[in-house]
Amino acid sequence: MLLIIFFFLDEEYKLIPDLFKFDDFDKCIFYSTDLNPTYCKVAVELSPEDRSQTNILWSTIEKASSNKRNYRYDLLRHGICASRKCGNFNETTSECLNRMYKSKYEPLGLGTRINQLHCETTESGYVITTKDCIIWTVLGTYVVFVVLVSVWLAIYGKKSVKNEDRKFSSVGNFLSAFSLVDNVNSIINKNVRKQGTPNNYLPTIAGIRFFASFSVILVHGLAAAVQIATANPQAVEKLTTSFIAVSVGNFAIFVQTFFVLSSFLMTINFYSDLKRVQHVTFRYVLRKIVKRYIRFTSGQIILIALHSTWFIRLSRGPFWEQVMVPDHRQCNEKWWINLLYISNFFFYDGACSLHTWYLSVDFQLTVLGLLILWLTQKNPRRLFLAFKTLLFLQIVWTFLYLRWNDFEFSAAFTPELLYDFKFTFSKEWQATWISTMSNLAGLAWGLIFGYLYSHLQNNAFSTKRVNVWWYAIVIICTFGTIFFSGFYKTSDYYSNSRWFAASYGSIEKVVCVFGISFFIFGTLQGMGGFIRNVLEWAPMHTLGKLSFGAYLIHFVFFSIDNALKRSPTYVSPYLMATEILKNVTLSYLSSVFLTSFVLIPVDNLTNKFL
């Protein structure tokens, strides 16, 4: 039946004007003999010239556009070499393009209106400023400093660092934090690293962190594949109605793993320290918050600096402004929002590096979690009360928000919302995905399972029967919610029942995050068999260590990849998979540099001096 429907639509699509059509940008701007080479991107809105008369073409366009699972075929997005098509007329570019579209579509009974127009010439418009030079100088000086320090430590400094009787041993200890040899070794060798409790290595955490990061990057890659104009828009429409594609897109929920891990490890460390000192002071809480802030900020500063200066000047093309300018502008104007970790509250007007909303939520939950642990340290019952309160707040707030606004339980990733990442301006997405209130479950479950692990880590639970139940619960709670959501979003029921949407939307994350938390807890208690062996596989330590840096920088590669395209992209599962794997590989390779030069040195310094 679906094949018949799509075949019928394909026949209709042949009547519709090209949704995306782009002239050759390079021939127009760089290899043109025109006096003033000009390339314009336009959005042309179509409408019937006379609504009182039947127009078959408009009826077809209106029918296709009325389905929210389709693109808007009444809004053409084209790239025009205006200097060639308007060079012989004594009129402005805007007047020329209006005349050109009117003359083309008026005989077909369609009116036209240009509602977006952006033109470029041979001049890029982005000149190098004093600020750019200062930032590049600082970054370059830092890289040279790290390299020179590493060479000095490798040749001479090790003896000085190890000898604490030397007058410069404190300086040597400071410099040793930047040793590339030690930092790369800590990435490769898990015996060098400290994770979890001060005295215990949690063997599956690195693997879990890697697979969570990979899942989220995979989903971002799928979204990026349809961010710009596509040569076969019908393929995108079929993808957004495909149960498999939508279910894979739901893997984005594994970003909750980061919140669970942060809360889980924070709780384990807290109770380990509490056992050692008997009472944790508020100063301890402040120190932990400062360390978390410094760890997150070090990577963000690099990302903001590159977005606000260097990335925008790498190249040009028909999609360069569309893809690269928003981050460049936001990172120049609103960098402080990222560094205050409140960017998830300001998405209504865009944000610097869209994917870093996670850092804001994680930092906010860390502060809240530390305060809860500090206030409940003498009475664990209060911790369980806080746990129940957090879950209650998320469930009730999400339900009331969805029902009050008559929203679906999450933003439907339709072609139009995916184009240019318009979904990030959706109130549904902002409220149910990136708000602090909608992510309290990660903190709540992390606190409880961290408490349980701290008090039960020496108890053995791994029996065959327990393993079976553990697998069943994890699969039902995680993949059950993911695939049910995929089925629901691709069914007609998705747009009909708002009561069900509010009810399911309020518990979906809570249930899925429980499954993630139970999975983490179980693998650390010896459950999982083959899966646990994969998570404990030696290379997982390296991949896990690089995952934070890879997450920070991965969107850069997807953005540059799209921005460099010279024509609408052809969408197919194979091409999408190869591009995603290519950019994931580049992200992890780049993370080696970011982690060894920035993230590990900052961690080393905070551990030594805070």
N, C-alpha and C positions, 0 to 999 in steps of 0.2 A: 504493500500500500504506500509506504514512504517513497519507494522508487517512483511510483506513478505520480505522486504529488510533486516530487522534485523535478521529474521530467516535464510535468506541466508547467512548473514555475520556470524552468530553463527556457521553454518555448516563449513564455511571457517576457523573460528578461531580454530576449533578442529585440523586443520592441522599444526597450527603455534606453535613453541616452547613456553614454558611458559615465558611470559614477566617478571613477578615478581615471584621469587622463593627463599625462605630463609630457611636455616637450622636452627635448634634450637640453639639460641645464648647461653642460660643458660647452656645447656648440654655440649656445646662445650667449654665454657670458665670457668664456675664455678664448674661444676660437671664432668669434664673430667679427665681421668687417663693418658692422653697423657703427654709427658715430657714437651713440650712447646705448650700449647693450643693456637691456632691461629684462628681467625675468620676474613674472608675477604669479603668486599663488592666489587663487580666487575660490570663494565659495558662492555658488550661484543657486539661488532658491527659485524653483519652478512653481508656477501656479496656472490654473486655467485662465485663458484670455477672456472667455465668456462662460460663466457658470450656468447660464440658462440653456446652453446647448450641450449635447452629449459629445464628449471627446474620448475616443477609445484609448488613445495614448495616455491621456491624463488619468483615466479610470484605472489603467494598468499600473501606472506609477503610484497612484493613491492606494490601490489595493496592496501592492508590495510594501509600501512605506507604513501602512497602518498596523502591520504586524510588528510588534516591538522586538521580535527575534530577528528581524531583518534590518539592513541599513535603511537610512532615509534616502530614497531614490529621488526625492524632490529637492535634494540638496547636493548639487554636483560639486566635486572638489577637483579642480584642475590646476595644472601648472602651464602657464602660457609664456612663450617668448614674445613679449609685448613689443620689443624693438623691431622685430621682423613684421609682425602683423599690424602694427600701428605706425610704422615709420613714414608712410606716405600721406598721413593725414595731419592737418594742423589742429590737433585737439589733445587734451590731456589723456593720460593712460586710462584713467577711470572712464572717461567719456568714450574712448575707443572700445574698451572691453564691453561696456554696456551696449554700444551699438552693434558690436560683433555678435554677442549672444542674442540680442533682440532680433537681428536679421536672420539668425539661424533657426530660432525656435518659434518666432511669430507665425510663419507659414504653417506650423504644426498645431497652431491654436494654443500655444503656451506663452505665458508672460514670464519674464525673467527679472530678477533683482539681485544685484551683487551685495551681499551682506558682510563679506570679509574680503579684504584686499591687502596683500603685502607684496611689495616689489623690492627687488635687489638689483644693484648695478655691479660694476667691476670692483667698486670699493666695498670692503667688507663691513665697515662701520664699527669695527672693534679694534681701536688703536691701543698700543701698549702704553699703559699709564705708570706713574711713579709707584702706585700701590703694587702693580704687577711685578715691577722690578724688585721691590723690597721683599715681597713674598718669595719670589724665585731665588733671590740672594740668600734669604734665611734658610730655605729648604736645601739649596745647594751646599751652603756652609755646614749645615747639620750632617748631610751625607758624607762630606769630606771629613768632618770631625769624627764620625763613627768609624770610617775606614782607617784613619790614621791611628785612632785609639786602639782599634783591633789589631793593627800591625804592631804597634808598640807593645801591647799585652802579649801577643804571640811570640815576640822576639825577646823581650826583656822583662815586661811588667809582671808576669806570673809570680816570679820569685818575690818581688816587692809586695804584691798583694797578699801572699800567703804569710809573709813575715810581719806580724802585727807589731813588732817592736820598732819597726822603721818609722821615722817621723812622718813620712808621707803615706802610711798605710791607709789612713782614712780617705785620702784622695784616691789611692789605688783602688780601694773598695768601691768608691763612687764610679771610677772609670770602668771597673770590671763589669758594671751593669750593661755597658755598651759593646762588650766583646762579641763580635759576630761568630767567632768560633764556638763560644759557649752557647750563644743563643740558637745557632743552627743545630748544635748538638742536643739542646733541650727539646727542639722540635722533633728530632729523629729518635732520640733515646728516651724512652719513658722513665727510666730509672733516675733521670736528672730532674724530672718535673715534680712539682708539688701540687696536688689537687685534692679536693674533698677535705677531709680532716687533716690536721697537721701531721699526724703520724700514720695515716692509712691512705693507700692508693685505691681509688674506686675504679676497677678495671674496665667497666663497660661504659663509663660516662663519655669518653672520647668518641667511641663508635656511635653512641646515641646522638651526640652533638653533630657529628658529620652527617648522618642520615637525615636528621631534622633540617640541617642547613641545605643539604642537597634537594630535599623535597620542596622547600620554600623557593630556592633558586630555580628549580624546574618550573614551578607555577609562574614565577616572574618571567621566565623565558617564553612560556606559552602566551602570556599577556603581551609581551614585547613583540612577538611575531605578528600580531595584528594591530600594533599601535599606529602604524602608518598606512598609507594607501595600499590596497591589494589588487593584484591583477585579476584575481578570481574571487570576488566578494561572496559569491554563492557558497564557496567552500568554507568560508568563515561562518556563514549562517548555519551551515550543516554541522560544523564543529560545536557551535554554541547550543545546538539541540541534540547533540550526541551524548548518550548516557556515559560512555567511557570517557570522553573528553571532559565533560563537566565534573565527573567523579575525580579524575586526575587533578582538575583545577581545585577541587576541594582539599587537596593535600596542603593547601596554604594553611590549613588549621594546625599543621605541625609547628607553626611558629610558636604555638602555646608551649611546646617543649622547652623553649628558651626560658620562659617565665617559670615553669616548673623546676627546671634545673637550677636556676638562680635561687629560688626559694628553698629548694631541697638542700643544696650545698650550704647555703647561708645558715639554715637551721642546724645542720650537722656540725658546722664550725662553732656555732653559738653554744650548743650544749657541750661540745668538747671543751671549749674555753670555760664555760660555767663550772664544769666538773673540776677543772684545774684551779680556778680562783675563788670558787664558792659564790661570788656575787659579781655580776657584770654591771659596771657603772655606765652612766649616760655618755661619758667620755668615750667609752668603747664604741657605742653606737655612732657617735659623730665621726670617729676615726674610720669606721667601716664605710660610712656614707661618703666621706672624702676620698677614700681609696677607690670606691666604685665610680665616683665622678671622674677622677683622674684617668682611670682605665678606659672609660667610654670616650672621654673628651680627647684623648691623645689621637685616636683614630679619626674621630670626627673632624678635628682641626685640619688634618691632612686632606680629607675629602672636601671640606668646604673651601680650602685654599685652592685646590686644583679646579674645582667647579667654577669658582669666581674669577679665575685668571686663565689657566692654560687650556683647559678642554675646549672652550669656545673657539679657540684659534687654531685648532688642529686641521680643519678642512672647511669646505663649503659644499653645498649641494641643494637639491630641491627640497630635502627634508631636514636639512641641518638646523635651520632656525626653529622649525616646529619641535624638534626633539631636544636640542641642546640649550636653547635660550631660556626656557622656564627655570631650569636648575641654576643656570648662570645668574639670572636676575634675582631669584629668591635667595641664593647663597650670598649675593652681594648685599641685599637689602634686609634679609631676615636671619642672618647667621646666628644672631644672639638668641633666637627662639630655640634653635637646636642646642646651643650650649647651656641654656637654662632647662632643657629637657621638658619643654611644654609644647613641642611641635604638634603633638596629636590633638591639641585644642585649637589649632590655627589652620586646619586643612581647608577651610572654606575658601581661602584665597591662595591656595597652593602652598608648597613647602620646599625647602632646600633638601634635596635627596629624599624622595618620597618614602623609600623603604626604611629610613631611619626613624620612623614613628615608633618602631619596636624599641629603640633605645630609650625613648622618652617614657614609654609605658613601663619598661623594665626598671628604669631608675626610680620611677614613682612607686612601683610595687616594692622595690628593695627598701626604700625609706619607710614605707608603711609596715613592711614585714619586720624590719629591725625594731621599730617601735613596739609592735605587738609582742615580739620575743622578750624585749626588755621589760615590758609591763607585766608579762605573765610568768617571769622566770621563777617566782616563788610558789606559783600555783598553776600547775599544768592544766587544771580544769578550765581556767580562764582561756588557755590556748584553744581548747576545743570549742569554747563559747565564741571566740573570735572567728574560728574556722566556720562555724555554722552561720554566723552573722555575715561573713563575706559572701558565702554561697547564696544566702537569702537575698542580700542586696543585689547581686548580679541577676538572679532569676527574676525578682520582682521588678527591678528597674528595666530590664530588657523587655519583659512582657508588657509593661505599661507603656513604654516608649513605642514599641511596634504597634500595639493595639490603638493607642491614642492617635497616632499618625496614620493609621490604616496602611502600614507598610508590610512588605514581604519580609520574611525572617532574615534575609540578607540581600544585598544588591544583586539583581540578576545581571550576570555578565553578558549582556547583549552586545552585538557588533558595534552599535553606536556608543555604548558606554566604554567599551574597550578601545575604540578609536581615540587616540590622543589621551588615553587614560582619563576619560571624563568621569569614570566611576569614582575617582578620588574626590570629586566634588559632590558625590551623592550623600545625602544625609543618612540614608540607611547604612551605607558602608562606614561612614565616619562614626555613627553611633553604635553599631553592632560589631565593629571590627577593631577600631583603633582607639576607642575611648577607654579610659581607665576602668570605668564601671563594668564594661563588658569583658574585662580580662582579669577580674578578681579571682576566678576559679583557679588559675595557674598558681597564684600566691597561696590560696587556701589549701589546695591539695599538696603543694610543695611543703608547706609548714607541717601538715599532719604526717605525711610519709617521711619527712626528715626527722620528726620527733620519734616516730616508730622505729626508723632505722637506727637512730642514736641509742635507743634502749633495747633493741632486739637484734643488733647486728651479729652477735655471737651465737644466736639461735639458728638451728638448721630447720628449714621448712621444705627443702627440695625432695619430695617423694613423687612417685609416678602419678598418684592420684591428684596431689596438689598441682603438679605440672599441667595436667589435663584441664583442671578447673581454671588455672591461671591463664592458659592459652585461650580458653573459651571466653573468659571475661574480657581479656585484652582485645580479642578480635571483634567481639560484639560491640564493645564500647567505642572502639576507635574506628575500625573499618566499617562497622555496622552503621554508624552515624554518617560517615563519609559517603557510602554508597546509597544509603537511604536518601540523603540530601541530593545526590546526583539524580536519583530516580524522580524525586519530588520536583526538582527544578526543571526537568525536561518533560514533565507531564502537564496536561491542561489544568490540573487541579491547582497548580502553582499560583495562578492568577485569580482563583476563585474564593478560597477560604482564608480570610485574614485572621479569624479566631485560631485556626489550626497553626497558621504561620507564627502568630505571637506565642502560642503555647510551645510549639516545637523549638522556635528560635530562642526561647528563654532557657531551655534545658540542654540544647545541642552541645554547646561548648562545655558545660559542666560535666556531662556524661563522657564526652570525648577526652577531656583533660584528665578525668579520673582514670580512663583506660591508659593514657600515656604515663601517668604517675604510677599506676599499678605495675606497668611494664618496667619502668625504671627500678622500682623497689624490688620486683621479682628477680630481675637479672642480677642485682647485687646480693640477693639471697640464694643464688645458685640455681635459679630456674632458667629455663629457656633452651637448654641443650645446644643444638646446632646454632641457633640464633645468638646465644651468649658467646659461643666460640668465635663467631664472626665478629661480634662487637669487641672481643678481647684480642683479636688478631693484631699482631704488632703494627702493621701499617696504619691501623685505625688511630693509633696514638698521634701519628704525624698529621693525618687528615683532620682529626678532631682539634688539634692544636692550631691548625691553619683555618678552621671554619669561621671563626669570628672575623678575621681579616678578609676572608673570601666573601662573607656576607656583606661586609662594609663596601667592598669595591665591585661586586659582581654587576650591579646595575649600570655601572659606567660602561662596561663592555657591551651589554645589550643596547644601551643608548647609542654609543658610537657606531655599532654595527648597523642600526637602523638609519642613523643620520648620514652615513656614508653611501647608502643606496642611491642609485641614479634613476631608478624607475620603480613603479609599484611592485611590491614583493609578491612572488608567487607562493601561495600557501599550500603546503602538502605535509603530511605527517613525517615523511622522510627528511625533507629540508628543515623542518622545525626541529627534529631530533638532532640532526647534525649541527645546526647552529647552536642549540642549547648545550650540547656536549662540548663544542669548541669553546664557548664562552665560560662554561664551568671550569674547563681546564685552564684557561687564561686567568680566571679569578683565583684559583688555588696557586698557580705559579706566581702571580703577583702578590699573593698573600705571604709567600715566603719572604719577599722583600719587606713588605709592610710589617709583618710580625717580627722579623729579626732586627729590623732597623728602628722600629717605633714601639710596638706593643709590648714585647718582652723587656726591653730596657726600662720602659715606664713601670711595668710590674715589678721588676727587680728593685728599682729605686724606691717605690712605695713600700715594698716589703722590708727594705733596709732602714728606711728613715721614718716610717709611720707606724 
